[in-house]
Structure formats: structure tokens, C-alpha cells
Amino acid sequence: MTSQDDGARHAEHGGAFFEAIGVDFSTLERRKDIVNADVLDAWYDPAPGVISTIQAHLPWLIRTSPPTHGEGLRAAIAKARGVQENQLVIGSGSSSLMFLAFPRLIGRASRAVVLDPSYGEYAHLAEKVVGARTRRFKLDPLADFRIDIDALANECKDANLVILVNPNSPNGAYVGRDAIVELLGKLNPSTKLWVDETYIDYAPDGSSAEPLVAEHDNLIVCKSMSKYYGLSGLRIGYLVCKPTLAAQWESLSPPWSVSLIGQVAAVAALDDNAYYKQMTAKTAELRVGLEAELKKLPGVKVFPSITNFLLMRLDKPVAASVCQHAEKQGVFLRNCDSLSDRFQGHYIRTAVKDVEDNQKIIAALRSALEHTS
């Protein structure tokens, strides 16, 4: 939750719903009256084993210091994802790892390439925080913002760092592992490729680039356990990269970077793949239903997605007023203006929620569009 006035210091994100709940957390019961579709948290609870383990040991988990470097979590990630422990850097969410890594990957003389549109933190971090010369590779809305690997590679010939969010936010399109291999083959070996896979497990084949790290020293895969595993409030993330780089970044990371509750929850979540596969299938079903209803709204184009969110283009540049009107009905949607200079009031993103909340999203959008017509 970042205001536009704060944009010089921070990237803009969703989370405005906390203003309705109460930022002092004294009225958390209000959460039942709002639909927080402006952020992409899971609509489902964490796996049952996560909840039961935390409930059984909650007082102890709160008062006890965690393992210093997340040793048990590191082993669980390596086993579940088929990577080596010495390839891992663990942190309190992917954002903390981005801020750890980027100043050590690039500097003011460096050239970085980001997708446009894409997750806004990357352009902000590369351009505003690090000060690197940052080029935006513009995805074509007429091609549903799909990524053309050949065109991207041509744009990156002199780049020091290429940032690929896959599946991409805000539109939800993705490329498979073969395309990542193709891109790596076209890049200069000295060019680092950073692949953010926050939403990769929603993909039908779940083709993560993690296994490719063993063969490509210039590949770094950034993983969040927030969205897919339903652990956003606990802040757990990790990087997969070559061991020498992982060791360097681990040496610069603070001890106890992930809370004990976070470590315990993550280990339990990784142990219940079957539950999350069920939730993936249900999310796809809910997304298809929501997309079908959104397409019935006048003046709205919905872009294809394989994730837990959908991007819409409005015929009229009324995204801000539509979002404001929806908020009055307790439905929070994401005005995407901050994600691309080309959007100019035409683009809104919504998370996929459960059936009841999806119905509220449709009703709020229909009312807002009528109000702004």
C-alpha cells in the first residue's frame, strides 16, 4: 500500500483495502466486509497441515527465536524443488531478496532491461534505487502482451541484467522452460537473467526454470512462497542461483531473516503438494468463470491469463473512477496506471477470488461502469 505521493521513494503497490480495515489493526473484523482484489494473495487458506501445526505450537512459535539461517527450511525447499541447498538464498519474501541482490548485480553504469508492463518494483529498484540505465521492453497489447523471445533477446544485446517476470504481472501470460533456454542461448553469457516465478505454479505444466540454474551460471530464479502457498503475511522467499553467488549473498544476509512461524509454515506447505494442486485446479475454474462474466461487461477487454488474476482494458480512460466507485462498495481493484506509461487510465487488474467474492467483483464493476458512462 503506497500512495502516489510516495512514488519517488517507493514503487506503487496494491493494498489500499487496509485503509478500509484500519491500519492500526484494531478493527480487523472489517475484513469480512471487503474484497481485497487489488492484491494477488491466495483466495484459499494455507494447507491444513500449516494451520494445524501453527495452532498446536503457537505460543512457543511466537516467543522462540528461529533457526539462524533457516537450515530446515533450506533442506525442505531443496528436496521439494529438486535443487541443491548450496544454490539457495533464503529471505523474508522475494522483495527483500531483490533489494539484497540488485545493488550487487548492477550499478549506475549498468544497463537493465525490464518488461513493460510488468511488476513495478523491478523498474523502480533498477532505475530509482540503484540508478542503472533501465530500458523498457514494450509488450504489445494487440498480441495480448505475450513475450516474443527473439525480440526480447535483440533488445538485450548490451544489457547487464534482464528481468523477466514469468508468468508476467499484470497480464498473466507466461513462457515455458524451453523459451527460457532459448533466451539464455541468445543472451551474452555475461548478461544476468533474473526470472521471477512468483506465479509459475499456476501454470498448467508448472515448468519452473529452477533446474536450469545448474547449467547456466548467469541465471537467477526468484521465488516467493506468498501467493501460491497462501503465506503472504509470513514473508518467505528464496533465490536459486549458482553456489558461489548464493554463498556471497548469504554472507551479506542478516541472521534470523525468516520468522519461526514462517519457517514452520513453509516447511509444512512444501509437504502438501496434493492440496495445492487441488487449489490450482479450483483457481483455474474460478478464473474461467470470472473471465466469462467480465467479458459480458460493455467496453471491457479481458486478456488471457493462466494465473490467479486477470487484466482488463476499458474502452474509456476511467480506471481511476471505476476503482474509486468499486471501493465504495467494498471491492478493491488495481488501477494499473503505475505499471506502464502507456496505460493512461484504461487498465484494471483483479485478483481471482472465491465464487461469492467474484460475484461481488462483477457487480461492483458493472455498477462502476454504468456510473462512469
C-alpha positions in Angstrom: 0.0 0.0 0.0 1.9 3.0 -1.3 0.5 6.4 -2.2 1.3 8.1 -5.5 2.8 10.9 -3.5 5.4 8.5 -2.2 6.3 7.3 -5.6 9.8 8.9 -5.6 10.8 6.8 -2.7 8.7 3.7 -3.2 7.0 1.8 -6.1 3.3 1.9 -6.0 1.5 -1.3 -5.0 -2.0 -2.6 -4.1 -3.2 -3.0 -0.6 -5.5 0.0 -0.3 -8.0 -2.3 1.4 -6.1 -1.9 4.6 -7.3 1.7 4.8 -10.9 0.3 4.9 -10.0 -2.4 7.5 -7.9 0.0 9.7 -4.2 0.4 9.5 -3.9 0.2 13.4 -5.4 -3.4 13.2 -8.0 -2.6 15.9 -10.9 -3.4 13.6 -9.8 -6.5 11.7 -13.3 -7.8 11.7 -14.0 -5.3 8.9 -12.0 -7.6 6.6 -15.2 -9.7 6.2 -16.9 -6.7 4.5 -14.4 -6.1 1.8 -13.0 -7.8 -1.3 -9.2 -7.3 -1.5 -8.9 -7.9 -5.2 -6.2 -5.2 -5.6 -3.5 -7.6 -4.3 -2.9 -11.1 -5.5 -3.0 -13.1 -2.3 -4.5 -16.6 -2.5 -8.2 -16.8 -2.1 -7.8 -20.1 -0.3 -6.2 -20.9 3.1 -2.8 -22.5 3.5 -2.7 -26.3 3.5 -4.4 -27.8 6.6 -1.1 -29.0 7.9 0.2 -25.5 8.0 -2.7 -24.3 10.1 -2.7 -27.3 12.5 1.0 -27.1 13.1 0.9 -23.4 13.9 -2.2 -23.8 16.1 -0.6 -26.6 18.1 2.5 -24.7 18.9 1.5 -21.0 18.5 2.6 -19.5 21.9 6.0 -21.3 21.6 6.4 -20.2 18.0 5.8 -16.6 18.9 8.3 -16.4 21.8 11.1 -18.6 20.3 13.9 -17.4 18.1 14.1 -19.2 14.7 17.0 -21.3 13.3 19.6 -18.7 12.5 19.9 -19.4 8.7 16.7 -21.4 8.1 18.6 -24.7 7.8 15.4 -26.9 8.0 13.6 -24.7 5.5 16.5 -24.7 3.2 16.6 -28.5 3.2 12.8 -28.7 2.6 13.0 -26.3 -0.4 15.9 -28.2 -1.9 14.0 -31.5 -1.6 10.7 -30.2 -2.8 12.0 -28.2 -5.8 14.8 -30.5 -6.9 17.7 -28.1 -6.4 20.8 -28.1 -4.2 21.0 -26.4 -0.8 24.1 -24.5 -1.8 22.1 -22.9 -4.7 19.7 -21.3 -2.3 19.4 -17.8 -0.7 16.5 -17.5 1.8 14.9 -14.3 2.8 11.8 -12.6 4.2 9.9 -12.5 1.0 11.1 -12.0 -2.6 11.2 -8.2 -2.2 13.9 -8.4 0.5 16.0 -10.6 -1.8 15.6 -8.2 -4.7 16.9 -5.4 -2.6 19.8 -7.6 -1.4 20.8 -8.7 -4.9 20.2 -5.8 -7.3 22.8 -3.4 -5.9 25.3 -6.2 -6.2 24.3 -7.2 -9.8 24.1 -3.7 -11.3 25.3 -0.2 -10.7 24.9 3.3 -12.2 26.9 2.4 -15.2 24.9 -0.8 -15.9 22.1 -1.4 -18.3 19.0 -3.2 -17.2 16.0 -4.4 -19.3 12.5 -4.8 -17.8 9.2 -5.7 -19.4 6.6 -3.1 -19.9 4.1 -3.7 -18.4 5.4 -5.7 -15.5 5.7 -5.8 -11.7 6.5 -2.2 -10.9 9.1 -2.9 -8.1 11.7 -4.0 -10.7 11.8 -0.8 -12.7 11.7 1.2 -9.5 14.6 -0.8 -8.0 16.8 -0.8 -11.0 16.2 2.8 -12.0 15.4 4.8 -8.9 17.2 2.8 -6.1 20.3 1.5 -7.9 20.4 4.2 -10.6 21.0 1.8 -13.6 20.2 2.8 -17.1 16.9 1.0 -17.5 15.3 0.2 -20.8 11.6 -1.0 -21.1 10.8 -3.8 -23.5 7.3 -2.9 -24.6 4.9 -5.8 -24.8 2.2 -5.4 -27.5 -1.4 -5.3 -26.2 -2.6 -6.4 -29.7 -0.6 -9.6 -29.1 -2.1 -9.9 -25.5 1.2 -8.7 -24.0 2.8 -12.1 -24.9 6.6 -12.2 -24.8 8.5 -12.5 -28.1 11.8 -14.2 -27.1 13.6 -13.2 -30.3 12.6 -9.6 -30.0 13.5 -9.5 -26.3 16.9 -11.0 -27.0 17.6 -8.4 -29.6 16.7 -5.7 -27.1 19.2 -7.1 -24.6 22.4 -7.3 -26.6 24.2 -4.7 -24.4 22.3 -5.4 -21.1 24.0 -6.4 -17.9 20.7 -7.6 -16.3 17.5 -8.8 -17.9 14.4 -9.1 -15.6 11.7 -11.5 -16.7 8.6 -11.9 -14.6 7.1 -15.3 -15.7 4.2 -15.5 -15.6 4.1 -11.8 -16.0 2.1 -9.4 -13.9 -0.3 -7.7 -14.5 -1.4 -9.7 -17.6 -0.8 -13.3 -16.6 0.9 -14.6 -19.7 3.9 -16.8 -19.5 6.6 -18.7 -21.5 7.6 -22.3 -20.9 11.0 -23.6 -19.8 12.1 -24.1 -23.4 11.6 -20.4 -24.1 13.9 -19.6 -21.1 16.5 -21.9 -22.5 16.2 -20.2 -25.9 16.6 -16.8 -24.3 19.6 -17.9 -22.4 21.2 -19.2 -25.6 20.7 -15.8 -27.3 22.0 -13.7 -24.4 25.6 -12.7 -23.9 27.0 -15.1 -21.2 27.9 -12.1 -19.1 24.3 -10.9 -19.1 22.5 -12.0 -15.9 18.9 -13.2 -16.5 16.6 -12.7 -13.4 13.4 -14.8 -13.7 10.7 -14.0 -11.2 8.5 -17.1 -10.8 6.0 -15.9 -8.2 3.1 -17.3 -10.1 4.7 -20.2 -12.0 2.9 -22.9 -10.1 -0.4 -21.7 -11.5 0.9 -22.7 -15.0 -0.6 -25.9 -16.4 2.8 -27.5 -16.6 4.5 -25.6 -13.8 7.7 -25.5 -15.8 10.0 -23.7 -13.4 13.4 -22.6 -14.6 14.9 -23.7 -11.3 16.6 -26.8 -12.8 18.3 -24.7 -15.4 20.5 -22.9 -12.8 22.8 -26.0 -12.7 23.7 -25.4 -16.3 23.6 -21.6 -16.6 25.7 -19.5 -14.3 24.0 -16.3 -15.5 20.5 -17.4 -14.4 18.9 -16.4 -11.1 15.4 -17.6 -10.3 13.5 -15.6 -7.7 10.7 -17.4 -5.9 8.0 -16.2 -3.5 6.1 -18.5 -1.3 3.4 -15.8 -0.7 0.8 -16.2 -3.4 0.6 -19.8 -4.4 1.2 -21.2 -0.9 -1.1 -18.7 0.8 1.6 -17.4 3.0 1.7 -13.7 2.1 1.5 -12.5 5.7 4.6 -14.5 6.7 7.0 -13.2 4.1 9.1 -16.1 2.8 11.1 -16.2 -0.4 14.2 -17.7 -1.9 16.6 -17.3 -4.8 18.1 -20.2 -6.8 21.5 -19.3 -8.3 25.0 -20.6 -8.8 26.6 -21.7 -5.5 29.3 -19.1 -5.4 26.8 -16.3 -5.9 24.5 -17.9 -3.3 27.3 -18.1 -0.8 28.2 -14.4 -1.4 24.7 -13.2 -0.9 24.1 -15.5 2.1 27.1 -13.9 3.8 25.5 -10.5 3.4 22.1 -11.6 4.7 21.2 -11.0 8.3 20.6 -13.9 10.7 17.0 -14.9 11.5 15.8 -13.4 8.3 12.6 -15.6 8.3 10.5 -15.8 11.4 10.0 -19.2 13.2 6.3 -19.2 12.2 7.3 -18.5 8.7 9.8 -21.3 8.5 7.5 -23.8 10.1 4.6 -22.8 7.8 6.8 -23.0 4.7 8.1 -26.5 5.5 4.5 -27.7 6.2 3.3 -26.1 2.9 6.0 -27.8 0.9 5.0 -31.1 2.3 1.4 -31.0 0.9 1.7 -30.7 -2.9 -1.6 -32.5 -3.4 -3.6 -29.8 -1.6 -2.0 -27.0 -3.6 -2.6 -28.9 -6.9 -6.3 -29.1 -5.9 -6.3 -25.3 -5.3 -4.6 -24.7 -8.6 -7.3 -26.6 -10.4 -10.0 -24.7 -8.5 -8.4 -21.4 -9.1 -8.4 -22.1 -12.9 -12.1 -23.0 -12.7 -12.8 -19.8 -10.8 -10.7 -17.7 -13.3 -12.6 -19.1 -16.3 -15.9 -18.3 -14.7 -14.8 -14.8 -13.7 -13.3 -14.1 -17.1 -16.6 -15.2 -18.8 -18.6 -12.7 -16.7 -16.1 -9.9 -17.2 -16.3 -10.3 -21.0 -20.0 -9.6 -20.8 -19.4 -6.1 -19.4 -19.7 -3.4 -22.0 -16.4 -1.7 -23.1 -14.2 -4.3 -21.4 -11.5 -6.5 -23.0 -10.1 -9.3 -20.8 -6.6 -10.6 -21.5 -5.8 -14.3 -21.4 -4.2 -15.4 -18.1 -3.0 -18.7 -16.6 -2.7 -17.2 -13.1 -4.8 -16.0 -10.2 -5.5 -12.6 -11.7 -7.0 -11.0 -14.8 -6.1 -7.8 -16.6 -8.8 -5.7 -18.3 -8.7 -2.9 -20.8 -11.5 -0.3 -20.6 -12.6 1.5 -23.8 -12.7 4.7 -21.9 -9.9 6.1 -19.7 -11.9 5.8 -16.5 -9.8 3.3 -14.5 -9.3 5.6 -11.5 -13.0 6.5 -11.2 -14.1 2.9 -11.7 -11.8 1.7 -8.9 -13.0 4.5 -6.7 -16.6 3.7 -7.3 -16.0 0.0 -6.6 -14.2 0.8 -3.3 -17.4 2.5 -2.1 -19.0 -0.9 -2.5 -16.2 -2.6 -0.6 -14.5 -4.0 -3.7 -10.8 -3.0 -4.1 -9.4 -3.3 -7.6 -6.0 -2.4 -9.0 -5.7 0.7 -11.2 -2.7 -0.3 -13.3 -1.6 3.2 -14.4 1.7 2.9 -12.4 2.7 -0.2 -14.3 3.1 1.4 -17.7 3.1 4.9 -19.1 1.0 3.6 -21.9 -1.9 2.5 -19.8 -3.3 6.1 -19.2 -6.4 5.2 -17.4 -7.5 2.2 -19.5 -6.3 -0.8 -17.5 -7.6 -2.5 -14.3 -6.4 -5.8 -12.7 -8.4 -8.0 -10.4 -7.4 -11.0 -8.4 -9.4 -14.2 -8.8 -11.4 -14.8 -5.6 -13.9 -17.4 -4.5 -17.4 -17.6 -6.1 -19.0 -15.2 -3.7 -16.3 -12.5 -4.0 -16.1 -12.9 -7.7 -19.8 -12.1 -7.9 -19.2 -9.0 -5.9 -16.4 -8.0 -8.2 -18.6 -8.3 -11.2 -21.5 -6.4 -9.6 -19.1 -3.6 -8.5 -17.6 -3.3 -11.9 -20.9 -3.3 -13.6 -22.2 -0.6 -11.3 -19.0 1.5 -11.7 -19.0 1.3 -15.4 -22.6 2.4 -15.5 -21.8 5.3 -13.2 -18.9 6.5 -15.3 -20.6 6.0 -18.7 
